[in-house]
């Protein structure tokens, strides 16, 4: 399934049926067509709840209704949970996978109900804190800003955790905002990872130290911190076109930067405010990474052209077709319960065994040369262990070969709850049968 991020202002333009600008009318038409065909979804996020909180009730209902149509009930997870996931990837030495199903889920509450749970006070506090920082940036030159701001901002979370701990140790109870904050969430979940590895009672403090030392290895943190550095350059003391701190909409800048760093890497494309897109593009350039497909509001026509030309997502796995994709041996599982956000995704090979997540939640191992079925089964079990939180439940396991022009299904076995031990004898009998020569 294609996943697209829409800035709140873009959605307001699309939701207004009376919008006289034909560019938005065409974009709206294509967005609704893609959603109806189940070729794309446009999930909402916590940022959109905050930005909708100040609207009049009628506007909230209208925008909320449009969001629920184009999102098909999907929303992004909290930014703090996405960052925690990426921190754990760094902790375990894993490459971060920017797969939509890892951070987009069904929302059974609804957009309008979520608005009531938004915390505008926290957002105002964040914007005020950013404004204080920007006042400091305005005293620096571009040379002083480059490379310096990102380091200072990256270590801010670990400093805030320690400030919260000092408050607690001095007999003062932290606020609910501090307890549920991003920095405390990340530190708590990292401390659990240390504990799972048999570390001692200092796990929490080791987690804080890890956050401080490795923050810029986490893409969401790096993009936001280097983005803030790029934003700071606009206020630099020696900037010929220096922006005014007093006139800046820093709450809006903060929202856009959070969205573009947390959610957009998991999307096929995004449209947002021009300044935010410029800042993030510069951040990716500084990090020497390829940016996502980003569009500004002024590029609405290019964005619409992109949507119109976007290929349809791959359909559910057909066993016969899957076997014909490779020239030799294949073992794969297709789950009973389908997950439409899951795409075909290559996993790191294990020796000569290729590994793939299949569309809608299947799992596949294969070899382009003859191999023992037991070896493939061991690879499938190990792969299932790696992604057990994503792929699981009751499934049918298929084994097949593609000896030239035609692929052949040699056996299929129901695997209850993905537990191979419950049908181990049946699996080995199928392996043995598939090796017999035809009579």
N, C-alpha and C positions, 0 to 999 in steps of 0.2 A: 504494500500500500504506500502510495506517495504521501509524504507528510510535509506540509507547508506552514511556516510561521507568518502570521499577520499581525502587524502593529495595530494597536487599538484605533488610531486615527484612520488607518486604511479601512478597518472594519466599519467605522462610522460612515465613511464615504460609500462603502459597498452596501451598507444596510439601508441607506436613504433611497427609497424607490423613486422619489421625486428629484433626485440629483440630476441637474441639467447637464452635467459634464458627461458627454457620451463615452469618454474613456473609462469612467467608473462603471457606467451601464454595461459596457462590453465585458469588463472584468467580472462584474457580478454574474452576468449570464454564464460565463465559462466556469467560474467557481461553482455555481449551483449545478451545472451540467456534470462536472467532475465528481461532485459529491453524490449526485443521484446515480451515476454509473459505478460508484464505489471504486473510482480510480484514485481518489485523493481525499484526505481529511485535513482540516484546518483547526488543530486543537487550541484550546485556550489555556491560560496559565494564571498563577497567583498574581502576576503583574497586571493582568487585565481586570481582575477583581478590584485591586487597589485603585486603578484608574477609572473604574466605573462607580466607585463608592460615592463620589460627589455629584453624580448625575441626578436629575429629577427622576422620580419613580417611573414616569411614563417612558423616559429615555432608557432607563435601566431595563424595563420590560421589552422594549423594541430591540435594543442591542442584544439583550440576553436571548431572545427568541432567535435572532439571526445567528448568534454564536452556536446555539444548540443545533441549528440546522446544519451549518457548515462543519461543525466539529464531529457530528454524529455521536455526541456524548463522550468524546475523548478529551482528555486534558493532560497537560504535562505534570509530572511529579514536582514536588517542591525543589527549589534550587538547592537547598541545603542537602537534600537526599542525593541529588545528582552529583554534587561535589564530594559527598562522602563516598559514593560509589567510585569516583575517579581517584580519590585518595587511597582507597583500598586496592585499586589496580596498581598504583605506584608502590604501595607497601608490599604487594606480592610479586612485583616485577612483571606484571601483565601489561600487554598492550591494550589501551582503552578501546573498546568497541563502541562506535557511535551508531548503534542500531536503535531505531525508534522504539521498538517494543520494550527496551530497557528503561525508558523514562516516560512513556505515554501509556495511560490506562483509562479504562472506563470510569466515568464519574457518575455515580448513582444519586448525587444530590441535585445537580443542575446548576447552571450558571448564576441565575438570580439568587438562589439560596446561598451560594458561595460569597456573593457580594456582602451579605450581612455578616459574614465571618471575617471580612477583611479588617486589617489593623492599620488605619490611616495614621495613627499616632506614631507607630513604629517607622512608617515611611517618612513622616515629617522629621522625625528624629534623625533618620539616616541622611536626609537631604540637608538638614542643618549641620550635621557633622561634616558632610562633604563640603559645604560652603566654608566652614572654618578651615578645612584643609586647602581649599582653593585660594583663600586669602593668603595662605603661606606660599602657594605656588607662584602667586603673582609677584613675589619678591625675588624669584629665581630667574636665571637666564636659561635659554634652551639647552646650553651645554651642561648646566648644573642639573637640569631635569632629566636628561637622557640617561637611562640606566639606573637612576637614583630613586625615582618615584616608585618603580615597580618593586624594588627590594623593600622599601619602607611599607608599601601597601600589602605586600605578600606576607609580611610578618605581623600584620595588625591582628589577625585572628588569634594567633598564639598569645599575643600580649593581652587581648581581651579575655581569653580564658583564664589567664593568671590573675587578672584584675578581679574577675568574678570569684576565683578561689580565695583570694586575699580577703574579699568582702565576707565570704562565708566563714573563714577562719577567725575573723575579727568579731564574729557574733551577729552579723547582719545577714538576713535572708535575701538572696538574689531575687530579682523580679522574675515573673513568669516569662517575660520577653528574653531575659538572659538565659534562663533555663532551657527554653525552646529555641534558642538562637542557633544560627548556622555553626558558629565556632564551637559551641558546647556539643552540638550534635556530632560534628566531625570528630572532636576529641574523644567523646564517649564511645563512638563506634570503632575508632582506631584502637582505643584501649582494650576493647573486647578482642580485636585481632591479636594484640600482644598477648592477652590472657590465653587465647586459644593455642598459642604457640608455647605455652608453659612458662611465661614470664612471671615475675614475682608481683608483689603488691604495689610496685611503683608504675604500674601499667599506664595510669592516666597521665602521669608526668612524662613518661616516655612518649606517649601519644602526642602531647603538646610539643615536645622537642622535635618529633618527626614532622609535625605540621610546619614548624618554623624552618626546618632545614630543607624540606622537599616541596613547599607550596608551589613554587614556580614550575614544578614538573607536572602539576595538575593542569590540564588544558583550560578548564573553566576559570581557574584562578589566574593563570597566566594571561589569558585574553583580557580579563577584566582589569588586572593590574597594569598590563602594558597599554591597554585602552585608556586607563586613567592617566597614564604617562603621556599618551598622545593628546588626551584632552587637556592636560596641564600645559602642553606646549602652546595651546591657544591663548593662555593667560600669561605666558612668559614675559618677563620684564623687557626683553629685547625684541619682542614680536612686533613687527610693523603694523599688523592688523589685530592688535591685542583686544580680546573680549573683556567686557565689563563684568566683574563678579556680581555686582548689585543687580544687573539686568538679566543675568543668566537664569535659565529655567533648569536648575540643577536637579530638582526632583525628577523632571522628565529625562534628563541625561542619565541619571542613576538608574531609572527603570529600564531605559532602552539598553544600556550597557549590560545590566544584569540579564536581560532576556537574550541578547546576542551572544553572551558568553556561556550561559547555562543551557538554553534550549535549542538554539539554532544549529549547533554542530550536529544534532541528531535529525535535522530536517534536510529535505531536498532543495529548499530555497526559502528565502524570507524577504519581506518588504518592511522597511522601517524608516525612521526619520533620517534625513540626509546627513546631518552632523554625526549622528550615532554610527551610521554606515561608514562614513569617512574615517571616523576614529577607529573603528574595528578593522577596517581594511588596512590602515596603517599599523595597527597592532600585529596583525598576521604577517605583514611585511617585515616588521622588526624581528619577529620570531622566526622568520624564514619558513613559514607554513603557508600552505595553499588555503585561502579563505573559502567559506561556503559560498553558494550562489546568492549574492545579496543585491537587492534593488532598493532604490529610494522612491519616495512618493512621486517625485517628478518623472521617474522611469516606469510609471504605471503601464504604459503601452508595451514597453519591453517585457515587463513582468507578465502581462497578459499573453504576449506572444510565447513566452516561455511555458506558461501553463498549457496553452493550446497545443504546443508541440511536444509536451511531456509524454513519454511512452506509457502505455497502460501497464499496471503492475502484473507480475507473473501470476498465473492462475494456480489453483490447487494442484498438488503433485499427482500425476498419473503414473502408476507403477511401471507400465510398459515403456513409456517415454523416458522415464528416469533411467532405466537400464540401458536404453539406446544412446544415452549421452556419453558413455565411456566405452572404450574398446575391450574391456576385460571384465573384471569381477566386482560385484556390488552387493552390499548388505545395507538395508535401510529400514527405518521405521516411519510409518505414517500414523499420527495420533488420531484417536476417535474425535477428540475435541479440537477444533481448528482455531488458530490464532491469526486473524487476518493481518495484523501488523508485522508478523514475522516474514522476513525476506530470505531469499537464498543468500547464504553468507559462508564464505570459506573460513574454516578454522585452521590453526597451525597444523601442518601434517605431522604424523607420528611415524618417523622413518619412511617407509615406502607406502604408507597408508594415507590416502587423502581423506579429509574430513570436511563435512559441510552441514550447515543447518539448511533445511529445505523450506520452501514457502509454506506458510500456514503452520509451521511448527514441527516438521519432520526432522530426522537426523540420519545422516548417511556416511558410511565409510566405503572406500573403494580402493582398488589396486589396478594399475594398468598392466600388470603381469600376473601370471598364475600364483595363487597364494592359498594357504590352508584356510578353510572356513573358520577354524578355531582362532586363528590369528586375527581375522577380520572381526570376529565376535568380541575378542578381547579389546580391540580398538573401539568398537561400538560402545561397549560397557564403560570404558575409560572416558570416552567422549560424553556419554550421558552423565557421568559423574561431574564432568567439567561444567555442564550447562543444565544441571538437574532442576534449577529454579526456573528455567525457561522452557525446557522440553520435558514432558513427563506425562503421567497418566496412562490410561489404556491405549494400546496401539497395536497395529499389525506389522510384523516384521517380514520383509521380502528379501529373497536372495535370488540373484540372477547373473547371467553372463551375456555378453554381447560378442559373439564370435563372427564378426564381419558385418553383414548387411542387417541381420535381425537380432534383436535382443530377446532373451527368453527368461521368463520367470520360472525358476526351478522349484521354489517352495514359498509358502506364506504361512505364518504362525501368529496366532493372537498372543500378545504379551500383556498380561493384566498388570496395570499400574506401573509398567516399565520394569517389572521385577523379573529378571531372567531366571532366577532360581526356581520360580514357580512352574516353569515350563522347560527346564534344562534338558530333561530326557527327550522331549518332543523336538527340541532344537537339534540335538545331536543325531537323532534319528533322521531328521530332514537333511542334515549335512551328509550323513552316510548314504542316503538314498540318492542325493544329487551327484555323488561321485561314481555311481554304478554305470557301467557301459550299457548302452541300449541294446536290447536283444532283438 
